[in-house]
Amino acid sequence: MYFAALLARTEDGWEASDTELDDVETLSDLTDLAREASVDEDTVLVFIEQEDAWFGVIRVDGEEDPRIYISDASAAARSSYGEILLTDELLGREPEAEDSIAALEELVGLDGTEDGEPDHTTDNQTDHDDNDDGLDADAVPTGPLGDTGILSDLGLPEKELLMLRTDALVEIADALGAAEVLETVR
């Protein structure tokens, strides 16, 4: 079960609203949703929580790029909403690098055979990558990922954020002084 909410900072404090993520397919969609909730381009936080598995915080300040923190990247990777947050940049990958390499290999036929020549790989042989360390370049790390200082200036230090596990959004909202307004949409 998922819970998603927006907290928009105003001069009078925080305003909360629950949000439907059904129409959100990309981080850009989520960022646009947050900016629409912004009052005078002030800070908006988007909380996404999958019960007992992971939570994510997306911070949008005006027109700046969104800042993202995910409590458990590998758990989020198994979630459709988590996949939205796990951008190539956050994972330290070149954007679209895999697609470009695959397209180039296909274009120039880098499968080790000449055009029209059959592939002579036997059942005992397998193709090997140049990656000798045994790590999959596409692997998503277990544990926290992203900007651990995302809420530091709002009252929740990095160390405390990293210690949060279950009911994290309640604890975050409490640290921000927004527990009551978040509870109204929960």
Secondary structure, 3 states (H helix, E strand, C coil): CEEEEEEEEECCEEEEEECCCCCCCCHHHHHHHHHHHCCCCCEEEEEEEECCCEEEEEEEECCCCCEEEECCHHHHHCCHHHHHHCCHHHHCCCCCHHHHHHHHHHHHCCCCCCCCCCCCCCCCCCCCCCCCCCCCCCCCCCCCEECCCCCHHHCCCHHHHHHCCCCHHHHHHHHHCCHHHHHHHC
